[in-house]
Amino acid sequence: MHLLSCLLILLPAVVSTSPFGCQQAVNCHLPSCFCSTFEHFMNRSDIPQMVYFGLDDAVTGSASGYYKTLFRRDRKNPNGCPITPTLYISHKYTQYDVVREYRELGYELAVHSVTHTNINTGPKVLQEARDQKENIINLAGAKREDVVGWRSPFLQTAGDVQVEMLQRLGYEYDISLTNKRAHMRDSSPFPFTLDYGWQYNCQIRPCPTQSHKSFWEVPVNALRDFKDQYSCAYVDGCYNRPATEAQAYKYIMDNFLSHYNGNRAPLGFNMHYAWFMSPNNLRAMDRAIHDMMQYHGVYIINSGTFRMYLKLLKDRGMEIASKGYNGVHYNDQHVLNDEMYTQLYDLSNLDIKPKGWRSPNLKPLGDGQFEKVMKYGYLYDSTLTAPREHTGDKIWPFTLDYGWKESCVIPDCPKSAYPGLWEVPNTPIIDYRNQYICNYVDGCMFSPPTANDTFNFLWNNFKSHYQTNKAPFGIHLRHIWFSHPFFTKNLEGLRMFVDKLSTMNDVYILSIQNIIEWMKKPTSLQNLHVSSPWNC
């Protein structure tokens, strides 16, 4: 049986806002930093279309009937969780017993100030954001760690000092800064962290320009009206207001489809509940929610859930493995320990426990690295590079009970034994000209220029495993093929290659963790359909 391993290592991106600004996976690393971008590094078809409702101002019982209609409990996302909105709550007129009921239904509770006035100085932000957060905690029974979002009244911010105050108070995101598009067909930006400031036109000054590390900004991406003539920051704020149910439905669905068929940036319905007081609008939104949920991969979630997006990768069946918190090369053992610990801690908050480790640039740090891999309970390491022979058998994964016995291609290799720890070696490949070896398929000196060249490059390397001892064949790559238009032909060749493998009855495309499961319980091709070591 032949196995193909594809390792997902918190997939890095190569997306930048400028040559000297934020560059994903270079000077900005998930999950703590994400560059401002109109194009997510993932393949568009793999991105769930997230839709959120952000409802502003005082919370009273007046809106309950509308919310019960729209966000009823039988409406569930593909993962089985109910659809929920975010309430941006101001204090005056709010009935906190009603807020408590919404909290128990799973609605996100966020802060919209105490006084709902122009809050344009640091001291004002500090007082209003602190006091209203305490109101929601003390009067509605919310947990402090759950109240992490802020929206400024009138979308008027205090610039950099606002973010400083919010971070001081333990907020994790702001959703006040507006982005407008000129046409329905134009893309909207994704949420991002303010490590490099606000990168778009400042619609309502001031906007933050300084670095605010790891603080998320969820842009208020303005909708286009149903005539595609003007932008509307709020659903209920259009110059061209829909006069009929058909116009309201068109307004909603046109904006939805422009995101779904576009770059899949999260679609926000930022609004006030009074818009639902029109029966036409309420019926249109009710029908639109139903219809949006019929599209593949649509999640209607609250706006604070964006920081939980990484969890969706796991839910889609991908293996999440570790590469360190910052994902850059380091030589110091103390730094390595911090990188492992910090990333494991962050991932634990997403209910993810990685089983695999790979050092950046495939550069091992000797026995110190493997001691830490054991210490933190990893199942396997996939850092070490096997010697590449042009012909002959390839190395299978094995446990380090007797240490690493191969030559050390990239030092420092471990010298001691690590009983029970699996090593999944990286077998280098030969470039498409059959001249030089490469550790990553996207890192060869000579990159295949066409889709057919890419297919043949991968196919020939695959055959060197398939036609010998069938040791697992690993495709190791970064995100450059997926994120940069220059490599469109390479991505097409990769698709052709995967399509070809999918037609072969004795080939399985698996994660590294799946490969180790087979190694522990070897099962013949004939018996795989009877007793498989994998669950899918």
N, C-alpha and C positions, 0 to 999 in steps of 0.2 A: 504494500500500500504506500502510496506517495502522499505526503502532507505538504501543504504550502502554509507557511506561517506569515501572518501580517500583524505586526506589533503596533498598537496604538499607544503612544507615549505622550499623553496630554497634548495632543497634536499642536505643534507650534505653527505660527503663521508668518508669512512674509508680506505684511501690509504696512505701508508707511504713509504718513501724511505729508512728508517732505523729505528730501534727501538728508536733512540734518535733524529732523524731528523724531517723532515716535516711529519705531520700527519693531513690529511684532516679532518676538523671539530673538531680538537683538538687544534692545534696551527696554523691552516691555514684555512681561511674561505672565500669562494666566496662571493661577486665578486672581492674582492681585493687581494686574495691570492689563488693560486692553486699549489698543489704539483707536482713535476716531477713524471711522471708515464707512464707505458706502458699500463695500464688498466684503462680506465675511469670508474667512479663509476656507471654510468648509464648502464642499460642493453644494450648489443651491438646492438640489433635490433632496439633500440630506438634512437641510435646515428646517426644523419645525416652524410653521408660521404662528408666531405668538401674537395674540390679540389681548389687549387689556382695556379695562374701563377705569378711568380715573375721575371720580365724582367729587366735586368741590363743595365746601362751605358747611354750614350748620347741618347737623343730623337730627331730624325729627321723625315722628311717626308718619308724616305726610307722604313720604316716599315708599313706605313699606309695600304697598300694593304693587307698585311698579317693579320693585326689586324682586318680589316673590314671583312675578310673572316672568321676568327676564332671566333671573338666576335661580330658577327652581331646581330642586335637588336631584331631579331625574336627568338633568343635563350634565353629562360628565365628559371629561377629556379622555383621549385614548388610553391614558394610564389609569383610568378609573376614578380620578379625583374630580370633585364637582367644580364647575366653573364659578369663579368668584371675582368681584371687583375690588378696587381700592377706594377707601373713603378718605379724602383729605379734609380733615375736620377742623373747623374754626369753633371757638368756644361759645360766642354769643348765640343764644337761642338753642344750643344743642341740648338734646335730651339724652343723658348718658345711660339711662336704662335701655333706651333703644340701641345705642352704640354697643352696649353689652350683648344684646341679642344678636347683632350683626357679627360681633367677635366670635360668638359661639357657633355661628354658621360658617366660620372660616374666612370672613372678609378681612382683608388687610386694613389695619387702622394706621393712618399716617397723619401728619401735622400740617395744618394750614393757618397757623397763628392763633392768638387769643383774640385780638381786636379787629382783625381783617382790615388793617390800614396799610398805608405805604410804609413798608419796613425797609429802610434804605441805609441804615447805619449798623455797624458792628454791635453796639450796645442794644439796639432794638432787636436785632436778630437773636442775640443771646437771651434776652429776656423772654421774647415771644416763643422762641423754639423750646426753651427750657420749661416755661410755665405750662404751655399747652401739652407738651409731652407728659408732664406730671399729671395734668388733668385727665388725660386718657388712661394713664396707669392707675391713678387713685380712684377715679370716678367710674371707669368702665371695666376695671379689672384686667387690663392688658398687661402682659409681661414686658418688662423694660426692654429686653433684648428683641422684642417683636416690633417695637415702635422705632423704625429706623429711616423713614422717608419724610421728606419735607417738600412742600410746594409753597412758593411765595404768593401772597395775594396780588392779583392783577398781573402775575408773572413778572413782577418788578423785583429784581434782586439787588443785593448790596455788593455784588462783584466778589472779589477775592476774599474780603473780610467775612462775607456770608459763609463761604465754604469753611473757613477757619473756625468760625463759631460752631457750625454744624458738626465738624469733626470733633471739636472739644466736647460736645454734648453726646457723642456716641452715635450720631446719625451715619448711615452708610450710603445714602444716595439723595440727590436732589432731582426734582422734575419740574424746573421752572424756566429753563432756557428754551427759546423757540427757534425752530428751523422751518423755513418756508421753501416750497418748491414751485417752480414757475408753471409746470404742467402736470397733469395727472400721470403722464408716462414717466416722469422723472423719479429718481430713487430718493429714499429717505435714509439718513444715517442710522447706524446701530447705536445702542447705548455703549458708553465707553467710560474709562476712568480719566480723571482730570490730572493725570501725571504730567501732561504737557499742555494743560489749560484747555480752554474752549477754542476749537479749531475752525468754527464756522462764522458766518456773518453774525454780528451782534445785533439782533432785532430790537431789543429793549436794553439800553445801557444802564449800568455797566455790566460786562460779562467778565468772568474770571480769566485772567491771562497767565497767572503764575501756576507753578506745579503744586498739586494737592494729591499726594500719593495715595493710591488705592481707593479714592473717593469716586463713586460712580455718578455719572450724569446721564439721566434718561431724557433725551431731548423731547420736547413737546413738538413732535413733527406735525405741522399743520396739515389738515385735510384740504382737499380741493372741493369746491361746491359742486352741486349736481350738474351745473353747466360748464364746469371746468374753466371758470373765468377768474375766480378769486380764491385766496387762501383763507382758511378758517382755523385759528388756533384751537378754538373750542367748537365742539359739534354744534352748539346752539348759538354760535357767533358769526354765522355767515351773512354776507351782504345779500346773496341770493338764497333766500330761505325756501325750502321745499313747501309747496302749498297743498300737495296731495300725498297720499300714502305711496303712490307709485314714484313720485319724485323723491320722497324721503328714502325709500328702498334703494332707488338708483344711486342716490348720494352715498349711502352706506356701502353698497356692494361695489360700486366703481372704485372707491378707495381701498376696499379689501382686495379686490382683484389686482389693482395696481401694485400692491405689495406681494400678494401670493404669486403672481406671474412675473414679478420683478425680482428684487434682490432678497426678498423674504425678511427685511427689517421688521422688527415688532411694530404692529399697528396699534396706535393708541386712540381710544375714544375719550378725549378729555372734555368734560362737560359738567353741566348742572342738571339736577334731576328734573327741573321745571320743563325741560324739553319734552319729557314724557307725558306732560299734562295734555298735550295734543294727542287725541286718539289716533290720528294718522301716523304720527311719529312713533308712538308706542307699538302699534301694529307692525309698522315697517321694521323697527328694531327687533321685535320678537321674531318676525319671519326671517330677518337677516341672520340673527344668531343661529336659528335652526339651519339655514342654508349654509352658513360658513362652516358649521360643524360636520357637514357632509363631505367637505374637502379633506383629502388625505393630509395628515400631519398637522392639523390645526389644533392649537391649545389656547383656550381662553383662560388666562391666568391673571393674577394681580400683578401690578407693576413691580413690586419688590421681588418677585420670583425670578427676575432676570439674573440675579446673582446666583441662583440655583440652576442655571442652564446647564452647567457641566453635568449635573445629575442626569439630564436627559440623554447624554451620550451613553452613559452606563445602561440606562433603561432600553436603549436601542440594541443592546447585546454586544457592544464593543468592550473589549478588555481595556481597562485603564491601568497603566503601569507608571512607574516613577522615573523621573529624570532629574529630580532636584527642584527646589522652589524657584530658582532663577533660571535654571537650564543652561548655564554657561560653564565653561571650563574653570576648574579650580584645582590647586595643588595641596592645599592645607587640609589636614584631617579634621580640624575643628570646624572649618567651613563646611566640609562634607557632612559632618554630623548635623550641623544646623540646617543644611539643605534638606537632608532626609527628614529630620524631625518636623521642620516647619511644613513641608509639603504633606506629610502624613497627617499632621494635625488638621490642616485646612481640609484635606479630603475626608477626614473622619466626620467633619461637620456636614458633609454631603452624603454620609453613610456609604462611603467608598473606602475599601481597604485594598490597596494595590498588592498584587502578588509578585510583581516583577520589578527589577531595577536595571537601569542602563545609565552609565556615566556619560555626560556630555562629550561629544566628539569621539566616543568609544575609547576614551583615555582612562584606563584603570589606575587606581591609587594603591595598588599592592594589597598586602594583607590587611592593612587598616580598613580599606573599603569593605572587604569581605567579612571582617569581624562585625562591622556595622550592619551589613546586609543580614547577617545572622541575628544580630541583636534586635533588629526591628521586625523580625519575623517574616522576611520575604521568602517566597517559595523558590525563586530563581534569580540568577543574574544573567544578563545578556549583553555584557560589555566586551568580553574577550574576543579577539579576532583569530580565526584559525588560519594556518598557512594555506595558501591557494595553490593547488596543483591543477594544471590545465586538463589533465585526464585522471581517471581513477576515482576511487571511492572518496566520499566526503564524510566529515565528522558528524556523528549523531550527538544529540544532547546527552549529557551524562551527569552524575552526581560527583561532587568534589571530595568524596570520601578519601581519595588518594591524591588529591591535589590536581594541579594543571600540569600535564606532562608534555604538552606540545611546546614548540618554540614560541617565544614571546614576541609577537609581531609588533605590538604597540605596548611598550613598558609603562607602568610597572605591573607585572603579572604576579598573582599570589604564589607563594612558595609553600604555604602550609596546607593542611587538609581541612575540609569543612564538611563533615559528615551530614548527609541528607540535603545539602544545598545543591540545587540543579544549576548547571551552567549550559546555556544555549548559545553555542559559539556563532559568531558572525562569519560566514564563509564569503570571502570577497568574490565579486563577479568580474567578468571580462567585458571591456567596452565594446561598442558595436563594430569597431574596426578590428577587434580581436588583437589589440596591442597592449593595453594597460589594464591593470586591475583597479577596481573601485569598491569602496565599502558601502556606499550608498548609490542607488540607481540614478539619483539626481546629482551625483557628485563626480561623475567621470570627466576625465580631461577632454574627451571628445563626446559631446552630447549628441544623441541621434537626432538628425534634423527633421525627420518626417515621422508620421504615424507608423508607416510600414517598417521603417528602420527601428523604431522603438519596439514594435512588436517582435521583430526578428531578434533584436538584442535580448529581450526578456526570454523569448522562446529558446534561444540557443543556450542561455545560462540554465534555464529550467531543465533542458534535456541532459545537461551534464550531471544532474542529480537523478532524473527520472530513468535514464538509461544505464545508470551504474547501480549504486546500492540503495537508492531511493531515500537517502537522508533528507530530512525536511529542507525545503528550499525557502530561504527567507528573502522577501523583498523589503529592504530597508530604505526608507526615504523620508524626507522632510516635507514641508507643505508647499514648496516652491512650484511644483508641477500643478498643484490644485489652485494656486492663488494668483499666478502671474500670467497674463495673456501671452507672453512670449513662449510659454511651454504648452500651449494648447494642443499642439501636435503630439507631444509626449503623453499628455493625458489621454488623448484619443487612442494612442498605441497601447497604453496600459489597459484601457477598457477593452480593446480588441483581444488582448492577452487574457484577461479575466474571462471574457466571453468564451474563448477557446477552451480554457481549463474547465469551464462549467459544462462542457459537452463530454468530458472524459469521466467515465464511470469509476475509475480508480484514483481520482484526484479529489482531495478534500481541502478546501480553503478555510483555514482555522486560525485562531489566536495561539500565541505561544503557550498560554495556560492549557488550552485544549490539547496541544501536542504532548505536554508533560502528562496529562491525564491518560493519553494513549500509551505513553512510555511506561506508566505504572501498571497499566492493564492492557497489554498488547492484544489486539483483536484482529483476526484476519479479515480480508475483504469479504469473504463469503459469510462471515458471522456478524459483520457490522450492522446489517439490517435486523438482526435478531437481538444482539446484545451490544449496544453502543456505549462507549465510555463518556459520551457527551450528551448533554441535554440542550435542546434548542427551543 
